[in-house]
């Protein structure tokens, strides 16, 4: 279905190709997983499949890419629209209408299909994606998972044979991500589509992959069966880490496969039993002083209560994960804690209300890194951003640059922030926000777009901040990151706290938020591969 023959792609102004002399094929009806660290060229490779490269990206393409026997060199993206459907990372940014069924019909209108054909396909596609009940809903009112399914439906209505998805679950909670991936696998198994999917959170989709492409970052594209490629790749989801730690000859692609491997071949470790599931869990702070108190905190947007009367104490020198489905109030809670949104109730940080102090004092109380870190970057280069942070925070010149170095980010001072990778931009914004030495640092979905190595580095950075007495509050859908990083986890639903306790208690007791290692060794009380390795050593 898809063939790359001696393909090299060079970005504008680059001296070396991001993809060099790549030759591989993706079979008809395969679900192919594209993996690699940030900046290795995954999105570039996906763009070559539907002709965005070279026709719209400015990149130079050598070699030949064919899709359903059509060359992308002679067929522009619009000429491939009936064969290849594309869904990007942010579906809302790609919508061109206001209502679900209008969006589903829009692509067919551009292809010039008759109204009778369009009506039939709209109905079929809404049923296929399980969104018929949303047909007259406004797109902006939908949850992240619903928006993603509408985006997929909008391209499916044209009945392409290939579906290309760039990080389809990056902004979704575990349940919504499962819904979207279930819809995708239905398309593969029941409709026969070929799906090419790039994803950083491999644990969410690897069990459904037939084949995989790994981009090591040196221009190569390593292709093969999913299990074989995962064993070679430097992207290490929990099951890959577990297989390496156990010395297994093959990587299990699913929790079920890993459990069966342990059942049949061991190792049979003596692990502590899991605690009983409890309706309410209480965090006691491990004796750390309370740095912030929230009492009856409420945030409303019109008739919608985003935060509905929350009472919380936050402790110095701790890491708190805030989890919950999309729309549960996580971001609103963080913004209210910082004082950036209108709220009612009591908020005190070090005895002061961030909503009622000047900007300079507020920065010293609570700093927040938004979901898109680039939103806080607006100057021409790294040095200018750091100098501005020093001035706004009232600290000695060079403070932000020094913090950036301490974070392990060696960024050229003359580099434009737009030219940085996701991880580099996150490090720069962290340095800017930390220049004021805030008592509380809030991170809103900080792992979006980060590969596994970057997430491990972020865990190290957070641990160093906590050791200095900072309270770090992380809103995240990434249960694996929470298990590695946070000691306390709060779960929100409809703006209310439904669980609050140690991360071990909350995550192990929840099938939705349990890490993969917990599921593999259930009912034992373990969350990470490091704990399994320690148990092997001790026995």
C-alpha positions in Angstrom: 0.0 0.0 0.0 2.8 2.5 1.0 6.3 2.2 -0.4 9.4 4.4 0.3 12.2 3.8 -2.1 15.6 5.4 -1.4 13.9 8.3 0.2 15.8 11.2 1.7 14.2 14.4 3.1 16.1 17.5 3.9 14.5 20.4 5.8 15.0 24.0 4.5 18.3 25.4 5.5 19.6 22.0 6.9 22.9 20.5 5.7 22.0 16.9 6.5 18.8 15.0 5.7 16.4 14.2 8.6 15.6 11.0 6.7 18.3 9.4 4.6 18.0 6.7 1.9 15.0 5.0 3.6 13.5 2.0 1.8 10.5 0.1 3.4 6.9 -0.8 2.7 3.8 -0.8 4.8 1.4 -3.6 3.9 -2.3 -3.1 3.1 -4.4 -3.4 6.3 -1.5 -2.9 8.7 -1.5 -0.8 11.8 2.0 0.6 11.6 3.5 2.4 14.7 6.0 5.2 14.0 8.4 5.7 17.0 11.4 7.7 17.8 12.7 10.5 20.1 11.5 14.1 19.7 13.0 15.7 16.7 14.0 12.5 14.8 11.6 13.2 11.9 8.4 11.3 12.7 6.0 14.1 11.6 8.2 14.6 8.5 7.8 11.0 7.6 4.1 11.1 8.1 3.9 14.2 5.9 5.6 12.4 3.1 2.8 9.9 3.0 0.1 12.4 2.0 2.3 14.7 -0.1 2.7 17.5 2.5 6.4 16.7 1.9 7.6 18.1 -0.4 4.6 20.1 -1.8 3.7 22.2 1.3 6.5 21.9 3.8 9.4 23.4 1.9 11.5 20.3 2.5 13.5 18.7 -0.3 12.6 15.1 -1.2 14.8 12.6 -3.0 13.7 9.1 -4.0 10.2 7.9 -4.5 7.1 7.6 -2.2 4.0 5.8 -3.6 0.7 5.3 -2.0 -1.8 3.0 -3.7 0.5 3.2 -6.8 0.3 7.0 -6.8 3.6 9.0 -6.6 3.6 11.8 -4.0 6.1 13.6 -6.3 3.4 14.0 -9.0 0.3 14.0 -6.8 -0.2 16.9 -4.5 -2.1 16.4 -1.1 -5.4 17.3 -2.7 -4.8 14.7 -5.4 -4.3 12.1 -2.6 -7.3 13.2 -0.5 -9.4 10.2 -1.7 -6.7 7.8 -0.7 -5.0 9.3 2.4 -6.7 10.8 5.4 -4.7 12.9 7.8 -5.4 13.8 11.4 -3.0 16.0 13.3 -2.2 16.4 17.0 -4.7 19.1 17.7 -8.1 18.2 16.1 -9.8 21.5 17.1 -7.1 23.5 15.2 -8.1 21.7 12.0 -11.8 22.1 12.2 -13.4 24.4 9.6 -17.0 24.3 10.7 -18.9 24.6 13.9 -21.1 21.5 14.1 -20.2 17.8 14.1 -22.2 16.7 11.0 -21.1 19.8 9.0 -17.5 18.9 9.8 -18.0 15.3 8.7 -19.5 16.5 5.4 -17.0 19.3 4.6 -14.3 17.1 3.1 -16.8 15.4 0.8 -18.0 18.8 -0.4 -14.4 19.7 -1.4 -14.3 16.4 -3.4 -17.4 17.4 -5.2 -19.6 14.4 -4.2 -23.3 14.6 -4.7 -25.6 15.5 -1.8 -27.2 12.0 -1.8 -23.8 10.3 -1.5 -22.7 12.8 1.2 -25.8 12.2 3.3 -25.4 8.4 3.1 -21.7 8.6 4.0 -22.3 11.0 6.9 -24.7 8.5 8.5 -22.4 5.6 7.9 -19.4 7.4 9.3 -21.2 8.7 12.4 -22.3 5.1 13.2 -18.9 3.7 12.5 -17.2 6.1 14.9 -20.0 5.9 17.5 -20.8 9.6 17.5 -24.3 9.7 16.0 -25.6 11.2 19.2 -23.2 14.1 18.8 -24.2 15.1 15.3 -25.7 18.5 16.1 -23.3 19.3 18.9 -21.0 22.3 18.7 -17.4 21.1 18.2 -16.0 23.4 20.9 -18.3 21.9 23.5 -17.0 18.3 22.9 -14.4 16.6 25.1 -10.9 15.9 23.7 -11.8 12.3 22.9 -15.0 13.3 21.2 -13.1 15.9 19.1 -10.5 13.3 18.1 -13.2 10.9 16.9 -15.0 13.7 15.0 -11.6 14.5 13.3 -11.2 10.9 12.3 -14.8 10.7 11.1 -14.3 13.8 8.9 -11.4 12.2 7.0 -13.1 8.7 6.9 -16.2 10.1 5.2 -14.1 10.5 2.0 -13.4 6.7 2.3 -9.6 6.8 2.1 -7.6 3.6 2.2 -4.9 5.0 4.4 -5.3 6.9 7.7 -2.3 8.9 9.0 -2.5 10.0 12.7 0.1 12.2 14.4 -0.1 11.7 18.2 -3.8 11.1 18.4 -3.9 10.5 22.1 -1.4 13.1 23.4 -4.0 15.3 25.0 -6.4 12.6 26.1 -7.1 11.0 29.5 -6.6 7.2 29.6 -10.3 6.4 29.1 -10.8 8.8 26.2 -7.5 7.5 24.7 -8.8 3.9 24.9 -12.0 5.0 23.2 -10.1 6.6 20.3 -7.7 3.7 19.9 -10.6 1.2 20.0 -12.2 3.1 17.1 -8.9 3.0 15.2 -8.4 -0.7 15.7 -11.9 -1.3 14.5 -11.1 0.5 11.3 -8.1 -1.8 10.8 -9.7 -5.1 11.7 -13.3 -4.6 10.5 -12.9 -2.0 7.6 -9.4 -3.0 6.4 -7.8 0.4 6.5 -4.1 0.9 6.6 -3.2 3.1 9.7 0.1 4.8 10.2 0.3 6.2 13.7 3.0 8.3 15.5 2.8 8.2 19.2 5.0 9.0 22.2 3.0 7.0 24.7 3.7 3.6 23.1 2.2 1.7 26.0 -1.3 2.9 24.8 -1.1 1.4 21.4 1.8 -1.1 21.0 -0.4 -4.1 21.7 -2.4 -3.4 18.5 0.6 -2.7 16.2 1.4 -5.1 13.3 4.6 -3.4 12.2 6.7 -0.5 13.3 9.1 2.1 12.0 11.9 3.4 14.3 13.7 6.6 13.6 17.0 6.6 15.6 17.8 10.2 14.7 20.7 9.5 12.4 18.6 9.5 9.2 17.8 5.8 9.2 14.3 4.3 9.3 14.3 0.8 10.9 11.3 -1.2 9.8 10.0 -4.6 10.9 7.5 -6.4 13.1 6.5 -4.4 16.1 8.0 -6.7 18.7 11.4 -6.8 17.0 11.6 -3.1 16.4 10.6 -2.2 20.0 13.4 -4.5 21.3 15.9 -2.4 19.3 14.5 1.1 19.8 15.7 3.7 22.3 12.1 4.5 23.1 11.3 2.4 26.2 7.7 2.0 27.3 7.3 0.0 30.6 6.9 -3.4 28.9 10.1 -2.9 26.9 11.9 -1.9 30.1 10.5 -4.9 31.9 11.6 -7.3 29.1 15.1 -5.9 29.2 15.2 -6.2 33.0 13.9 -9.7 33.0 16.2 -10.8 30.1 13.2 -12.0 28.0 14.1 -12.8 24.4 11.0 -11.0 23.0 9.1 -7.9 24.1 5.5 -8.7 25.1 3.2 -6.2 23.3 0.4 -6.3 25.9 -0.2 -6.8 29.6 -1.8 -10.1 28.9 1.2 -11.4 27.0 3.5 -10.3 29.9 1.3 -12.0 32.5 1.3 -15.2 30.5 5.1 -15.0 30.1 5.5 -14.7 33.9 2.9 -17.4 34.5 4.7 -19.9 32.3 8.4 -19.0 32.7 8.7 -16.8 35.8 10.3 -15.1 37.5 7.9 -15.8 40.4 8.8 -13.0 42.8 7.6 -12.6 46.4 6.1 -9.2 46.3 4.0 -7.3 49.0 0.3 -7.8 48.5 -1.7 -4.8 47.2 -3.6 -2.7 49.8 -7.3 -2.9 50.0 -9.3 -0.7 47.7 -10.8 2.1 49.8 -13.6 4.6 48.9 -11.7 7.6 50.4 -8.0 8.1 50.7 -6.4 10.7 52.9 -3.0 12.3 52.3 -1.2 13.2 55.5 1.8 15.2 54.1 4.6 13.1 55.6 5.1 15.9 58.2 5.9 18.6 55.7 4.6 22.1 56.5 1.5 23.3 54.7 2.4 25.8 52.1 -1.0 26.5 50.6 -4.7 26.1 51.7 -7.7 26.0 49.4 -11.1 26.2 51.0 -14.4 26.0 49.0 -12.5 27.0 45.8 -14.9 27.5 42.9 -14.3 28.4 39.2 -17.3 28.8 36.8 -17.5 29.5 33.1 -21.1 30.6 32.6 -23.3 27.7 33.7 -20.4 25.3 33.9 -18.8 24.7 37.3 -15.2 23.7 36.4 -14.1 23.7 40.1 -16.9 22.9 42.5 -15.9 23.8 46.1 -12.5 22.1 46.5 -10.8 21.9 49.9 -7.0 21.1 49.7 -3.8 21.5 51.7 -0.5 21.5 49.7 2.7 20.8 51.4 6.2 22.1 50.8 8.8 19.7 49.3 6.2 17.4 47.8 5.1 16.4 44.3 1.3 16.2 43.6 -0.2 14.7 40.5 -3.7 15.9 39.5 -5.5 13.5 37.3 -9.0 12.9 35.9 -10.8 12.7 32.6 -10.7 15.6 30.1 -12.9 18.4 31.4 -12.7 17.3 35.1 -11.3 20.7 36.2 -7.5 20.0 36.4 -6.3 23.0 34.4 -8.9 25.3 36.0 -7.6 24.2 39.5 -4.0 25.1 38.6 -5.0 28.4 37.1 -7.1 29.3 40.1 -4.2 28.4 42.4 -2.0 30.8 40.5 -4.8 33.5 40.6 -5.0 33.8 36.8 -8.7 33.0 36.5 -11.7 34.4 38.4 -12.5 32.3 41.4 -14.3 32.3 44.7 -13.4 30.8 48.0 -10.1 30.9 50.0 -6.7 30.6 48.4 -3.6 31.3 50.6 0.0 30.6 49.8 2.5 31.4 52.5 -0.3 33.4 54.1 -1.0 35.5 51.0 -3.7 35.3 48.4 -2.1 35.2 44.8 -5.2 36.8 43.5 -4.7 40.0 45.5 -1.0 40.7 45.3 1.1 42.4 42.6 2.5 40.4 39.7 6.0 40.3 41.2 4.8 38.8 44.5 2.4 36.5 42.7 5.4 35.0 40.7 7.2 34.3 44.0 4.2 32.5 45.4 3.0 30.4 42.4 4.3 30.0 38.9 2.6 28.0 36.1 3.8 26.4 33.0 0.8 26.0 30.6 0.1 23.0 28.3 1.8 24.7 25.4 5.0 26.1 26.9 5.6 28.2 23.8 2.7 30.4 24.8 5.1 32.1 27.3 7.9 32.6 24.7 7.6 35.8 22.6 11.1 37.3 22.2 13.7 36.8 19.5 16.1 34.5 21.2 16.9 32.5 24.4 19.2 35.2 25.9 16.4 37.8 25.5 13.8 35.5 27.2 16.2 34.9 30.1 17.0 38.5 30.5 13.4 39.5 30.5 12.7 36.8 33.2 15.4 38.2 35.4 14.0 41.7 35.1 10.4 40.7 35.8 11.4 38.6 38.8 13.6 41.3 40.2 16.7 39.0 40.4 20.3 39.4 39.5 21.1 39.3 35.8 22.0 35.8 34.6 19.8 34.0 37.1 17.5 32.4 34.5 20.4 31.4 32.3 22.1 29.8 35.3 18.9 27.8 36.1 18.7 26.7 32.5 22.2 25.3 32.8 21.3 23.6 36.1 18.3 22.0 34.3 20.8 20.4 31.9 19.7 22.3 28.8 22.6 23.7 26.9 20.8 26.1 24.6 22.6 28.6 22.3 21.7 32.1 23.5 21.0 33.3 19.9 18.6 30.5 19.1 15.0 31.5 18.4 12.6 29.7 20.8 10.5 28.6 17.8 13.4 26.6 16.5 13.7 24.6 19.8 12.3 21.1 20.3 9.4 20.5 22.7 11.7 19.5 25.5 14.0 22.4 25.0 11.1 24.9 25.1 9.8 23.3 28.2 13.3 23.6 29.9 13.5 27.3 28.8 10.0 28.1 30.3 10.9 26.2 33.5 14.0 28.4 33.9 11.9 31.5 33.2 9.3 30.6 35.8 11.9 29.4 38.4 13.8 32.6 38.3 11.4 34.1 40.8 12.0 31.1 43.2 8.3 30.3 43.5 7.0 28.3 46.5 4.7 26.3 44.3 5.4 25.3 40.6 2.3 24.2 38.6 2.9 22.1 35.4 -0.1 21.6 33.1 0.3 18.5 31.0 4.1 18.9 30.8 4.8 15.5 29.1 2.8 16.3 25.9 5.3 15.9 23.0 8.0 14.5 25.2 9.7 11.2 24.6 10.6 8.7 27.3 14.2 10.1 27.9 12.8 13.6 28.2 10.2 12.5 30.7 12.9 10.8 32.8 14.9 14.1 32.7 11.8 16.0 33.8 11.3 13.6 36.7 14.9 14.3 37.8 14.3 18.1 37.5 11.1 17.9 39.6 12.9 15.8 42.3 15.7 18.4 42.6 13.1 21.2 43.0 11.2 19.2 45.7 14.5 18.6 47.5 14.8 22.4 47.8 11.4 22.6 49.4 9.3 23.6 46.3 5.8 22.1 46.0 5.3 20.8 42.4 1.7 20.3 41.2 1.4 18.4 37.9 -1.8 18.1 36.0 -1.3 15.0 33.8 -3.0 12.2 31.9 0.3 10.2 31.8 -0.1 7.6 34.5 3.4 6.2 33.9 4.9 9.6 34.5 2.8 10.1 37.7 3.9 6.7 39.0 7.6 7.7 38.5 7.3 11.2 39.7 4.5 12.0 42.2 4.2 10.9 45.8 0.6 12.2 46.1 -2.2 11.9 43.5 -5.5 13.8 43.4 -8.3 12.6 41.1 -10.9 15.1 40.0 -14.3 14.4 38.4 -16.7 17.2 37.5 -14.7 19.7 39.5 -14.7 17.7 42.7 -12.0 15.7 44.4 -13.0 12.0 44.3 -9.6 10.5 45.5 -6.7 12.0 47.4 -3.9 9.9 48.7 -0.4 8.5 48.0 0.1 7.8 44.3 0.6 4.1 45.2 -2.8 3.9 46.9 -4.7 5.9 44.3 -3.2 4.3 41.1 -3.1 0.7 42.3 -6.7 0.8 43.3 -7.9 2.1 39.9 -8.0 0.1 36.7 -8.0 3.3 34.7 -5.0 4.9 36.3 -2.9 1.8 37.1 0.6 1.7 35.5 1.4 -1.2 33.2 3.7 -2.8 35.7 0.9 -2.8 38.3 -1.4 -4.6 35.9 1.3 -7.1 34.9 2.0 -8.1 38.6 -1.5 -7.6 40.0 -2.4 -8.1 42.8 1.1 -7.2 44.1 1.8 -3.7 45.3 4.3 -2.5 42.6 4.3 0.4 40.2 7.6 0.6 38.4 10.2 -1.7 36.8 12.8 -0.4 39.3 10.8 -2.0 42.1 10.8 -5.3 40.2 14.5 -5.2 39.7 15.0 -4.4 43.4 12.8 -7.4 44.3 14.8 -9.7 42.1 18.1 -8.6 43.7 16.8 -9.1 47.2 15.6 -12.7 46.6 
